[in-house]
């Protein structure tokens, strides 16, 4: 009976060591490309536009008779490029770069008077936590914080105007799912921020 327990104990140690070796041998570098929906800056800008429309319709127009310009924008989503390096099996550090664009018509007193195009570029260092790891499947969370550059261009009535803005931006992905082989994996993640509230893409590890 004692020999049985000794063999079982040795078997557990070998199993744990094999798993540790498996994670130690896993690729340390990751490059990811993804497409995201609902970047934060577009959502916040839409909320500001909606509030401005309400204030203009309910307060400004009745008191002044002056029509308020409004813009109805459509966002094309966000393209993300990420690089991460695993300093530990469960911890990676890196950066996220993203591009997004929104465009729409400028309307005043029910008439189209121009067009607006907004372009967003983001660069954010990030930290990724792989808190559930298996050979072909893992789950993780990610936090990013950095800067966003926005270029806004308005054209109409024979003139063109543009404005450039810088602001702080972040991404908090509460949960992500990664699946596939040792070198190439698909993934999806969900949270809030400039990378999108929902993302899906491909990840190459080396």
KOLROLUM-659690 format. One record per residue (C-alpha): residue number from 0; chain; x, y, z. Coordinates in Angstrom, 2 decimals, padded with zeros to 5 digits, always signed. Layout:
<zaza><seq>NUM</seq><mol>A</mol><x>X</x><y>Y</y><z>Z</z></zaza>
...
! end
This chain:
<zaza><seq>0</seq><mol>A</mol><x>+000.00</x><y>+000.00</y><z>+000.00</z></zaza>
<zaza><seq>1</seq><mol>A</mol><x>+002.86</x><y>+002.38</y><z>+000.84</z></zaza>
<zaza><seq>2</seq><mol>A</mol><x>+004.45</x><y>+001.67</y><z>-002.54</z></zaza>
<zaza><seq>3</seq><mol>A</mol><x>+001.12</x><y>+002.57</y><z>-004.19</z></zaza>
<zaza><seq>4</seq><mol>A</mol><x>+001.05</x><y>+005.98</y><z>-002.46</z></zaza>
<zaza><seq>5</seq><mol>A</mol><x>+004.70</x><y>+006.62</y><z>-003.31</z></zaza>
<zaza><seq>6</seq><mol>A</mol><x>+004.08</x><y>+005.81</y><z>-006.98</z></zaza>
<zaza><seq>7</seq><mol>A</mol><x>+000.96</x><y>+008.01</y><z>-007.01</z></zaza>
<zaza><seq>8</seq><mol>A</mol><x>+002.91</x><y>+010.88</y><z>-005.45</z></zaza>
<zaza><seq>9</seq><mol>A</mol><x>+005.73</x><y>+010.53</y><z>-007.99</z></zaza>
<zaza><seq>10</seq><mol>A</mol><x>+003.19</x><y>+010.41</y><z>-010.79</z></zaza>
<zaza><seq>11</seq><mol>A</mol><x>+001.62</x><y>+013.69</y><z>-009.62</z></zaza>
<zaza><seq>12</seq><mol>A</mol><x>+005.04</x><y>+015.36</y><z>-009.45</z></zaza>
<zaza><seq>13</seq><mol>A</mol><x>+005.91</x><y>+014.21</y><z>-012.96</z></zaza>
<zaza><seq>14</seq><mol>A</mol><x>+002.54</x><y>+015.42</y><z>-014.25</z></zaza>
<zaza><seq>15</seq><mol>A</mol><x>+002.98</x><y>+018.85</y><z>-012.68</z></zaza>
<zaza><seq>16</seq><mol>A</mol><x>+006.52</x><y>+019.09</y><z>-014.04</z></zaza>
<zaza><seq>17</seq><mol>A</mol><x>+005.32</x><y>+018.11</y><z>-017.50</z></zaza>
<zaza><seq>18</seq><mol>A</mol><x>+002.66</x><y>+020.83</y><z>-017.41</z></zaza>
<zaza><seq>19</seq><mol>A</mol><x>+005.19</x><y>+023.39</y><z>-016.19</z></zaza>
<zaza><seq>20</seq><mol>A</mol><x>+007.58</x><y>+022.35</y><z>-018.97</z></zaza>
<zaza><seq>21</seq><mol>A</mol><x>+004.73</x><y>+022.72</y><z>-021.47</z></zaza>
<zaza><seq>22</seq><mol>A</mol><x>+004.08</x><y>+026.31</y><z>-020.38</z></zaza>
<zaza><seq>23</seq><mol>A</mol><x>+007.80</x><y>+027.09</y><z>-020.21</z></zaza>
<zaza><seq>24</seq><mol>A</mol><x>+008.17</x><y>+025.94</y><z>-023.82</z></zaza>
<zaza><seq>25</seq><mol>A</mol><x>+005.20</x><y>+028.02</y><z>-024.99</z></zaza>
<zaza><seq>26</seq><mol>A</mol><x>+006.08</x><y>+030.93</y><z>-027.35</z></zaza>
<zaza><seq>27</seq><mol>A</mol><x>+006.77</x><y>+034.18</y><z>-025.51</z></zaza>
<zaza><seq>28</seq><mol>A</mol><x>+005.93</x><y>+036.65</y><z>-028.31</z></zaza>
<zaza><seq>29</seq><mol>A</mol><x>+002.44</x><y>+037.38</y><z>-029.65</z></zaza>
<zaza><seq>30</seq><mol>A</mol><x>+001.29</x><y>+039.49</y><z>-032.59</z></zaza>
<zaza><seq>31</seq><mol>A</mol><x>-002.47</x><y>+039.95</y><z>-032.94</z></zaza>
<zaza><seq>32</seq><mol>A</mol><x>-004.72</x><y>+041.52</y><z>-035.58</z></zaza>
<zaza><seq>33</seq><mol>A</mol><x>-008.40</x><y>+042.07</y><z>-034.76</z></zaza>
<zaza><seq>34</seq><mol>A</mol><x>-011.56</x><y>+043.94</y><z>-035.70</z></zaza>
<zaza><seq>35</seq><mol>A</mol><x>-013.61</x><y>+045.62</y><z>-032.96</z></zaza>
<zaza><seq>36</seq><mol>A</mol><x>-017.10</x><y>+047.08</y><z>-032.66</z></zaza>
<zaza><seq>37</seq><mol>A</mol><x>-018.09</x><y>+050.20</y><z>-030.75</z></zaza>
<zaza><seq>38</seq><mol>A</mol><x>-014.86</x><y>+052.10</y><z>-029.95</z></zaza>
<zaza><seq>39</seq><mol>A</mol><x>-015.25</x><y>+054.30</y><z>-026.88</z></zaza>
<zaza><seq>40</seq><mol>A</mol><x>-014.47</x><y>+057.67</y><z>-028.48</z></zaza>
<zaza><seq>41</seq><mol>A</mol><x>-017.20</x><y>+057.17</y><z>-031.07</z></zaza>
<zaza><seq>42</seq><mol>A</mol><x>-019.71</x><y>+056.19</y><z>-028.37</z></zaza>
<zaza><seq>43</seq><mol>A</mol><x>-018.83</x><y>+059.21</y><z>-026.19</z></zaza>
<zaza><seq>44</seq><mol>A</mol><x>-019.00</x><y>+061.53</y><z>-029.21</z></zaza>
<zaza><seq>45</seq><mol>A</mol><x>-022.41</x><y>+060.09</y><z>-030.13</z></zaza>
<zaza><seq>46</seq><mol>A</mol><x>-023.69</x><y>+060.72</y><z>-026.61</z></zaza>
<zaza><seq>47</seq><mol>A</mol><x>-022.44</x><y>+064.33</y><z>-026.79</z></zaza>
<zaza><seq>48</seq><mol>A</mol><x>-024.14</x><y>+064.77</y><z>-030.18</z></zaza>
<zaza><seq>49</seq><mol>A</mol><x>-027.42</x><y>+063.39</y><z>-028.81</z></zaza>
<zaza><seq>50</seq><mol>A</mol><x>-027.26</x><y>+065.69</y><z>-025.78</z></zaza>
<zaza><seq>51</seq><mol>A</mol><x>-026.49</x><y>+068.66</y><z>-028.04</z></zaza>
<zaza><seq>52</seq><mol>A</mol><x>-029.47</x><y>+067.80</y><z>-030.23</z></zaza>
<zaza><seq>53</seq><mol>A</mol><x>-031.80</x><y>+067.72</y><z>-027.22</z></zaza>
<zaza><seq>54</seq><mol>A</mol><x>-030.48</x><y>+071.02</y><z>-025.83</z></zaza>
<zaza><seq>55</seq><mol>A</mol><x>-030.66</x><y>+072.66</y><z>-029.26</z></zaza>
<zaza><seq>56</seq><mol>A</mol><x>-034.20</x><y>+071.49</y><z>-029.96</z></zaza>
<zaza><seq>57</seq><mol>A</mol><x>-035.68</x><y>+072.07</y><z>-026.50</z></zaza>
<zaza><seq>58</seq><mol>A</mol><x>-033.81</x><y>+075.17</y><z>-025.32</z></zaza>
<zaza><seq>59</seq><mol>A</mol><x>-031.79</x><y>+077.04</y><z>-027.96</z></zaza>
<zaza><seq>60</seq><mol>A</mol><x>-034.16</x><y>+076.96</y><z>-030.94</z></zaza>
<zaza><seq>61</seq><mol>A</mol><x>-037.35</x><y>+077.96</y><z>-029.03</z></zaza>
<zaza><seq>62</seq><mol>A</mol><x>-035.58</x><y>+080.92</y><z>-027.39</z></zaza>
<zaza><seq>63</seq><mol>A</mol><x>-033.38</x><y>+082.18</y><z>-030.22</z></zaza>
<zaza><seq>64</seq><mol>A</mol><x>-034.98</x><y>+080.76</y><z>-033.38</z></zaza>
<zaza><seq>65</seq><mol>A</mol><x>-031.48</x><y>+079.69</y><z>-034.45</z></zaza>
<zaza><seq>66</seq><mol>A</mol><x>-031.16</x><y>+076.18</y><z>-035.90</z></zaza>
<zaza><seq>67</seq><mol>A</mol><x>-028.48</x><y>+074.01</y><z>-034.33</z></zaza>
<zaza><seq>68</seq><mol>A</mol><x>-026.10</x><y>+072.00</y><z>-036.48</z></zaza>
<zaza><seq>69</seq><mol>A</mol><x>-026.19</x><y>+068.26</y><z>-035.87</z></zaza>
<zaza><seq>70</seq><mol>A</mol><x>-024.13</x><y>+065.42</y><z>-037.30</z></zaza>
<zaza><seq>71</seq><mol>A</mol><x>-025.39</x><y>+061.88</y><z>-037.72</z></zaza>
<zaza><seq>72</seq><mol>A</mol><x>-022.25</x><y>+059.70</y><z>-037.89</z></zaza>
<zaza><seq>73</seq><mol>A</mol><x>-021.64</x><y>+056.08</y><z>-038.83</z></zaza>
<zaza><seq>74</seq><mol>A</mol><x>-018.62</x><y>+054.27</y><z>-037.45</z></zaza>
<zaza><seq>75</seq><mol>A</mol><x>-016.86</x><y>+051.59</y><z>-039.52</z></zaza>
<zaza><seq>76</seq><mol>A</mol><x>-015.45</x><y>+049.79</y><z>-036.47</z></zaza>
<zaza><seq>77</seq><mol>A</mol><x>-011.84</x><y>+049.67</y><z>-035.33</z></zaza>
<zaza><seq>78</seq><mol>A</mol><x>-008.80</x><y>+047.75</y><z>-036.59</z></zaza>
<zaza><seq>79</seq><mol>A</mol><x>-006.35</x><y>+046.69</y><z>-033.87</z></zaza>
<zaza><seq>80</seq><mol>A</mol><x>-002.72</x><y>+045.59</y><z>-033.99</z></zaza>
<zaza><seq>81</seq><mol>A</mol><x>-001.21</x><y>+044.23</y><z>-030.78</z></zaza>
<zaza><seq>82</seq><mol>A</mol><x>+002.17</x><y>+042.96</y><z>-029.65</z></zaza>
<zaza><seq>83</seq><mol>A</mol><x>+002.72</x><y>+041.19</y><z>-026.31</z></zaza>
<zaza><seq>84</seq><mol>A</mol><x>+005.70</x><y>+039.55</y><z>-024.65</z></zaza>
<zaza><seq>85</seq><mol>A</mol><x>+005.20</x><y>+037.00</y><z>-021.87</z></zaza>
<zaza><seq>86</seq><mol>A</mol><x>+007.47</x><y>+037.90</y><z>-018.98</z></zaza>
<zaza><seq>87</seq><mol>A</mol><x>+005.75</x><y>+035.09</y><z>-017.06</z></zaza>
<zaza><seq>88</seq><mol>A</mol><x>+003.51</x><y>+032.22</y><z>-018.17</z></zaza>
<zaza><seq>89</seq><mol>A</mol><x>+000.44</x><y>+034.13</y><z>-016.99</z></zaza>
<zaza><seq>90</seq><mol>A</mol><x>+001.62</x><y>+037.73</y><z>-017.51</z></zaza>
<zaza><seq>91</seq><mol>A</mol><x>+002.36</x><y>+039.57</y><z>-020.76</z></zaza>
<zaza><seq>92</seq><mol>A</mol><x>+003.20</x><y>+043.22</y><z>-021.46</z></zaza>
<zaza><seq>93</seq><mol>A</mol><x>+003.05</x><y>+045.02</y><z>-024.79</z></zaza>
<zaza><seq>94</seq><mol>A</mol><x>+001.18</x><y>+047.66</y><z>-026.76</z></zaza>
<zaza><seq>95</seq><mol>A</mol><x>-001.99</x><y>+048.19</y><z>-028.79</z></zaza>
<zaza><seq>96</seq><mol>A</mol><x>-002.28</x><y>+050.39</y><z>-031.89</z></zaza>
<zaza><seq>97</seq><mol>A</mol><x>-005.70</x><y>+051.02</y><z>-033.43</z></zaza>
<zaza><seq>98</seq><mol>A</mol><x>-007.35</x><y>+052.88</y><z>-036.29</z></zaza>
<zaza><seq>99</seq><mol>A</mol><x>-010.99</x><y>+053.89</y><z>-036.63</z></zaza>
<zaza><seq>100</seq><mol>A</mol><x>-013.09</x><y>+056.25</y><z>-038.71</z></zaza>
<zaza><seq>101</seq><mol>A</mol><x>-016.56</x><y>+057.79</y><z>-038.51</z></zaza>
<zaza><seq>102</seq><mol>A</mol><x>-018.37</x><y>+059.86</y><z>-041.14</z></zaza>
<zaza><seq>103</seq><mol>A</mol><x>-021.76</x><y>+061.50</y><z>-041.60</z></zaza>
<zaza><seq>104</seq><mol>A</mol><x>-023.82</x><y>+064.43</y><z>-042.81</z></zaza>
<zaza><seq>105</seq><mol>A</mol><x>-024.04</x><y>+067.82</y><z>-041.10</z></zaza>
<zaza><seq>106</seq><mol>A</mol><x>-027.68</x><y>+068.87</y><z>-040.85</z></zaza>
<zaza><seq>107</seq><mol>A</mol><x>-029.16</x><y>+072.26</y><z>-039.93</z></zaza>
<zaza><seq>108</seq><mol>A</mol><x>-032.88</x><y>+073.00</y><z>-039.85</z></zaza>
<zaza><seq>109</seq><mol>A</mol><x>-033.58</x><y>+069.67</y><z>-041.51</z></zaza>
<zaza><seq>110</seq><mol>A</mol><x>-031.25</x><y>+070.34</y><z>-044.45</z></zaza>
<zaza><seq>111</seq><mol>A</mol><x>-027.91</x><y>+068.79</y><z>-045.28</z></zaza>
<zaza><seq>112</seq><mol>A</mol><x>-025.26</x><y>+071.51</y><z>-045.33</z></zaza>
<zaza><seq>113</seq><mol>A</mol><x>-022.05</x><y>+069.49</y><z>-045.33</z></zaza>
<zaza><seq>114</seq><mol>A</mol><x>-020.13</x><y>+066.35</y><z>-044.39</z></zaza>
<zaza><seq>115</seq><mol>A</mol><x>-017.88</x><y>+065.40</y><z>-041.49</z></zaza>
<zaza><seq>116</seq><mol>A</mol><x>-015.20</x><y>+062.72</y><z>-041.32</z></zaza>
<zaza><seq>117</seq><mol>A</mol><x>-013.43</x><y>+061.83</y><z>-038.07</z></zaza>
<zaza><seq>118</seq><mol>A</mol><x>-010.29</x><y>+059.67</y><z>-037.96</z></zaza>
<zaza><seq>119</seq><mol>A</mol><x>-008.94</x><y>+058.18</y><z>-034.74</z></zaza>
<zaza><seq>120</seq><mol>A</mol><x>-005.47</x><y>+056.77</y><z>-034.02</z></zaza>
<zaza><seq>121</seq><mol>A</mol><x>-004.62</x><y>+055.18</y><z>-030.68</z></zaza>
<zaza><seq>122</seq><mol>A</mol><x>-001.41</x><y>+053.89</y><z>-029.10</z></zaza>
<zaza><seq>123</seq><mol>A</mol><x>-001.69</x><y>+052.25</y><z>-025.68</z></zaza>
<zaza><seq>124</seq><mol>A</mol><x>+000.72</x><y>+050.13</y><z>-023.61</z></zaza>
<zaza><seq>125</seq><mol>A</mol><x>-001.13</x><y>+047.13</y><z>-022.17</z></zaza>
<zaza><seq>126</seq><mol>A</mol><x>-000.90</x><y>+044.29</y><z>-019.65</z></zaza>
<zaza><seq>127</seq><mol>A</mol><x>-002.47</x><y>+040.88</y><z>-020.34</z></zaza>
<zaza><seq>128</seq><mol>A</mol><x>-003.32</x><y>+038.32</y><z>-017.64</z></zaza>
<zaza><seq>129</seq><mol>A</mol><x>-003.73</x><y>+034.70</y><z>-018.79</z></zaza>
<zaza><seq>130</seq><mol>A</mol><x>-005.61</x><y>+033.38</y><z>-015.78</z></zaza>
<zaza><seq>131</seq><mol>A</mol><x>-006.81</x><y>+030.08</y><z>-017.33</z></zaza>
<zaza><seq>132</seq><mol>A</mol><x>-004.35</x><y>+028.20</y><z>-019.54</z></zaza>
<zaza><seq>133</seq><mol>A</mol><x>-004.64</x><y>+024.90</y><z>-021.37</z></zaza>
<zaza><seq>134</seq><mol>A</mol><x>-002.80</x><y>+023.52</y><z>-024.39</z></zaza>
<zaza><seq>135</seq><mol>A</mol><x>-005.42</x><y>+024.55</y><z>-026.96</z></zaza>
<zaza><seq>136</seq><mol>A</mol><x>-007.60</x><y>+026.99</y><z>-025.00</z></zaza>
<zaza><seq>137</seq><mol>A</mol><x>-007.09</x><y>+029.88</y><z>-022.59</z></zaza>
<zaza><seq>138</seq><mol>A</mol><x>-008.98</x><y>+032.75</y><z>-021.00</z></zaza>
<zaza><seq>139</seq><mol>A</mol><x>-007.52</x><y>+036.12</y><z>-020.14</z></zaza>
<zaza><seq>140</seq><mol>A</mol><x>-008.13</x><y>+039.75</y><z>-019.18</z></zaza>
<zaza><seq>141</seq><mol>A</mol><x>-006.36</x><y>+042.83</y><z>-020.55</z></zaza>
<zaza><seq>142</seq><mol>A</mol><x>-005.90</x><y>+046.46</y><z>-019.49</z></zaza>
<zaza><seq>143</seq><mol>A</mol><x>-004.53</x><y>+049.22</y><z>-021.75</z></zaza>
<zaza><seq>144</seq><mol>A</mol><x>-003.95</x><y>+052.94</y><z>-021.18</z></zaza>
<zaza><seq>145</seq><mol>A</mol><x>-002.45</x><y>+055.49</y><z>-023.56</z></zaza>
<zaza><seq>146</seq><mol>A</mol><x>-003.19</x><y>+058.33</y><z>-025.96</z></zaza>
<zaza><seq>147</seq><mol>A</mol><x>-005.70</x><y>+058.95</y><z>-028.75</z></zaza>
<zaza><seq>148</seq><mol>A</mol><x>-005.26</x><y>+061.37</y><z>-031.66</z></zaza>
<zaza><seq>149</seq><mol>A</mol><x>-008.44</x><y>+062.52</y><z>-033.41</z></zaza>
<zaza><seq>150</seq><mol>A</mol><x>-008.54</x><y>+064.38</y><z>-036.74</z></zaza>
<zaza><seq>151</seq><mol>A</mol><x>-011.91</x><y>+065.95</y><z>-037.53</z></zaza>
<zaza><seq>152</seq><mol>A</mol><x>-012.68</x><y>+067.34</y><z>-040.99</z></zaza>
<zaza><seq>153</seq><mol>A</mol><x>-015.85</x><y>+069.29</y><z>-041.86</z></zaza>
<zaza><seq>154</seq><mol>A</mol><x>-016.73</x><y>+070.44</y><z>-045.36</z></zaza>
<zaza><seq>155</seq><mol>A</mol><x>-019.73</x><y>+072.28</y><z>-046.79</z></zaza>
<zaza><seq>156</seq><mol>A</mol><x>-021.06</x><y>+075.65</y><z>-048.01</z></zaza>
<zaza><seq>157</seq><mol>A</mol><x>-017.87</x><y>+076.21</y><z>-049.99</z></zaza>
<zaza><seq>158</seq><mol>A</mol><x>-015.42</x><y>+075.84</y><z>-047.11</z></zaza>
<zaza><seq>159</seq><mol>A</mol><x>-013.45</x><y>+073.14</y><z>-045.30</z></zaza>
<zaza><seq>160</seq><mol>A</mol><x>-012.46</x><y>+073.12</y><z>-041.64</z></zaza>
<zaza><seq>161</seq><mol>A</mol><x>-010.35</x><y>+070.68</y><z>-039.66</z></zaza>
<zaza><seq>162</seq><mol>A</mol><x>-009.38</x><y>+070.18</y><z>-036.03</z></zaza>
<zaza><seq>163</seq><mol>A</mol><x>-006.88</x><y>+067.96</y><z>-034.25</z></zaza>
<zaza><seq>164</seq><mol>A</mol><x>-007.30</x><y>+066.72</y><z>-030.70</z></zaza>
<zaza><seq>165</seq><mol>A</mol><x>-005.28</x><y>+064.61</y><z>-028.27</z></zaza>
<zaza><seq>166</seq><mol>A</mol><x>-006.79</x><y>+062.85</y><z>-025.28</z></zaza>
<zaza><seq>167</seq><mol>A</mol><x>-006.15</x><y>+059.99</y><z>-022.88</z></zaza>
<zaza><seq>168</seq><mol>A</mol><x>-007.77</x><y>+056.68</y><z>-023.78</z></zaza>
<zaza><seq>169</seq><mol>A</mol><x>-008.05</x><y>+053.20</y><z>-022.27</z></zaza>
<zaza><seq>170</seq><mol>A</mol><x>-009.27</x><y>+049.67</y><z>-022.93</z></zaza>
<zaza><seq>171</seq><mol>A</mol><x>-010.46</x><y>+047.24</y><z>-020.27</z></zaza>
<zaza><seq>172</seq><mol>A</mol><x>-011.20</x><y>+043.78</y><z>-021.66</z></zaza>
<zaza><seq>173</seq><mol>A</mol><x>-012.84</x><y>+041.86</y><z>-018.83</z></zaza>
<zaza><seq>174</seq><mol>A</mol><x>-012.68</x><y>+038.47</y><z>-020.53</z></zaza>
<zaza><seq>175</seq><mol>A</mol><x>-011.03</x><y>+037.04</y><z>-023.61</z></zaza>
<zaza><seq>176</seq><mol>A</mol><x>-011.07</x><y>+033.58</y><z>-025.17</z></zaza>
<zaza><seq>177</seq><mol>A</mol><x>-008.10</x><y>+032.17</y><z>-027.08</z></zaza>
<zaza><seq>178</seq><mol>A</mol><x>-008.19</x><y>+028.88</y><z>-028.97</z></zaza>
<zaza><seq>179</seq><mol>A</mol><x>-006.11</x><y>+026.95</y><z>-031.49</z></zaza>
<zaza><seq>180</seq><mol>A</mol><x>-002.62</x><y>+025.54</y><z>-031.92</z></zaza>
<zaza><seq>181</seq><mol>A</mol><x>+000.72</x><y>+026.41</y><z>-030.43</z></zaza>
<zaza><seq>182</seq><mol>A</mol><x>+001.64</x><y>+028.96</y><z>-033.11</z></zaza>
<zaza><seq>183</seq><mol>A</mol><x>-001.63</x><y>+030.29</y><z>-034.55</z></zaza>
<zaza><seq>184</seq><mol>A</mol><x>-004.77</x><y>+030.98</y><z>-032.54</z></zaza>
<zaza><seq>185</seq><mol>A</mol><x>-008.11</x><y>+032.68</y><z>-032.94</z></zaza>
<zaza><seq>186</seq><mol>A</mol><x>-009.45</x><y>+034.89</y><z>-030.17</z></zaza>
<zaza><seq>187</seq><mol>A</mol><x>-012.33</x><y>+037.08</y><z>-029.08</z></zaza>
<zaza><seq>188</seq><mol>A</mol><x>-012.57</x><y>+039.48</y><z>-026.15</z></zaza>
<zaza><seq>189</seq><mol>A</mol><x>-015.19</x><y>+041.68</y><z>-024.52</z></zaza>
<zaza><seq>190</seq><mol>A</mol><x>-014.97</x><y>+044.88</y><z>-022.50</z></zaza>
<zaza><seq>191</seq><mol>A</mol><x>-015.00</x><y>+048.64</y><z>-023.02</z></zaza>
<zaza><seq>192</seq><mol>A</mol><x>-012.56</x><y>+051.09</y><z>-024.56</z></zaza>
<zaza><seq>193</seq><mol>A</mol><x>-011.16</x><y>+052.33</y><z>-027.86</z></zaza>
<zaza><seq>194</seq><mol>A</mol><x>-010.34</x><y>+048.81</y><z>-029.11</z></zaza>
<zaza><seq>195</seq><mol>A</mol><x>-014.08</x><y>+048.04</y><z>-029.04</z></zaza>
<zaza><seq>196</seq><mol>A</mol><x>-016.58</x><y>+046.42</y><z>-026.69</z></zaza>
<zaza><seq>197</seq><mol>A</mol><x>-016.29</x><y>+043.20</y><z>-028.75</z></zaza>
<zaza><seq>198</seq><mol>A</mol><x>-013.28</x><y>+042.04</y><z>-030.76</z></zaza>
<zaza><seq>199</seq><mol>A</mol><x>-012.37</x><y>+039.02</y><z>-032.85</z></zaza>
<zaza><seq>200</seq><mol>A</mol><x>-009.12</x><y>+038.22</y><z>-034.61</z></zaza>
<zaza><seq>201</seq><mol>A</mol><x>-006.09</x><y>+036.04</y><z>-035.11</z></zaza>
<zaza><seq>202</seq><mol>A</mol><x>-002.98</x><y>+035.74</y><z>-032.92</z></zaza>
<zaza><seq>203</seq><mol>A</mol><x>+000.44</x><y>+034.50</y><z>-034.04</z></zaza>
<zaza><seq>204</seq><mol>A</mol><x>+002.84</x><y>+033.25</y><z>-031.34</z></zaza>
<zaza><seq>205</seq><mol>A</mol><x>+006.57</x><y>+032.78</y><z>-031.75</z></zaza>
! end
